[in-house]
Amino acid sequence: MSEQYEVRVAAGSLRSPSPEALGLGLSGVRVRATGTFDTETWQSHGIAYEVDIESRASEDELAALLQRVDDVAEIPRAMRAGAPVARRARL
């Protein structure tokens, strides 16, 4: 049995280099991530994400920016490598 889940990212930052440093004016960015997992084993079937960008930049410039972010973004890189999960609690 599979279950679908969705995560919405409300805010974030683009660094190294920033869109402004590249001369790209971004007026909005929305990221939507979805995925499924086995409800018996809790094993993920994978995660996919969509990025909507509002900008005056060309499609080629935005594609290059997305590739750069994909290359340096810590969360997608860690997840692709198979990140361990640890819980910390302050009781």
C-alpha positions as CSV (number, residue, x, y, z in Angstrom):
1,M,0.0,0.0,0.0
2,S,1.3,3.5,-0.8
3,E,0.6,6.9,0.6
4,Q,1.2,10.2,-1.1
5,Y,2.6,13.2,0.8
6,E,3.2,16.8,-0.1
7,V,5.5,19.4,1.3
8,R,5.2,23.1,0.5
9,V,8.2,25.3,1.0
10,A,7.1,28.8,1.9
11,A,10.4,30.6,2.1
12,G,14.1,29.9,1.5
13,S,17.2,31.5,0.2
14,L,19.3,31.1,-2.9
15,R,23.0,31.5,-2.3
16,S,26.4,30.9,-4.1
17,P,25.9,33.0,-6.2
18,S,22.7,34.9,-5.5
19,P,20.3,35.6,-8.3
20,E,21.0,39.3,-7.8
21,A,24.8,38.7,-8.2
22,L,24.0,37.0,-11.5
23,G,21.9,40.0,-12.6
24,L,18.6,38.0,-12.5
25,G,15.6,39.8,-11.0
26,L,13.4,37.3,-9.2
27,S,10.0,38.5,-8.2
28,G,8.8,35.1,-6.9
29,V,9.7,31.5,-6.4
30,R,7.4,28.6,-5.4
31,V,8.6,25.1,-4.7
32,R,6.2,22.1,-4.5
33,A,7.5,18.7,-3.5
34,T,5.6,15.4,-3.7
35,G,6.3,11.8,-3.1
36,T,5.0,8.4,-2.0
37,F,6.0,5.8,0.5
38,D,5.0,2.3,1.5
39,T,2.8,2.4,4.5
40,E,3.9,-1.0,5.8
41,T,7.7,-0.5,5.5
42,W,7.8,3.3,5.5
43,Q,10.3,3.1,2.5
44,S,10.1,6.1,0.2
45,H,9.3,5.6,-3.5
46,G,11.1,8.9,-4.2
47,I,10.5,12.6,-4.1
48,A,9.9,15.0,-7.0
49,Y,9.8,18.8,-6.9
50,E,8.6,21.5,-9.1
51,V,9.9,25.1,-9.1
52,D,7.9,28.0,-10.4
53,I,9.8,31.2,-11.0
54,E,8.6,34.7,-11.7
55,S,11.4,36.7,-13.3
56,R,12.3,38.9,-16.2
57,A,15.3,36.6,-17.0
58,S,15.3,34.4,-20.1
59,E,14.5,30.7,-20.0
60,D,18.1,29.9,-20.5
61,E,19.3,32.1,-17.6
62,L,16.6,30.5,-15.3
63,A,17.6,27.0,-16.4
64,A,21.2,27.8,-15.6
65,L,20.2,29.2,-12.2
66,L,18.1,26.1,-11.4
67,Q,21.0,23.8,-12.3
68,R,23.4,25.8,-10.1
69,V,21.0,25.6,-7.2
70,D,20.5,21.9,-7.8
71,D,24.3,21.4,-7.7
72,V,24.8,23.2,-4.4
73,A,21.6,22.9,-2.5
74,E,22.2,20.9,0.7
75,I,18.8,19.3,1.2
76,P,18.4,17.7,-2.3
77,R,22.1,16.6,-2.3
78,A,21.8,15.0,1.1
79,M,18.5,13.3,0.2
80,R,20.0,12.0,-3.1
81,A,22.9,10.6,-1.2
82,G,20.7,8.8,1.3
83,A,20.7,11.0,4.4
84,P,20.4,9.5,7.9
85,V,17.6,10.8,10.1
86,A,18.2,11.7,13.8
87,R,15.8,13.1,16.4
88,R,16.9,15.5,19.1
89,A,14.5,16.5,21.9
90,R,14.6,19.0,24.7
91,L,12.2,17.8,27.3
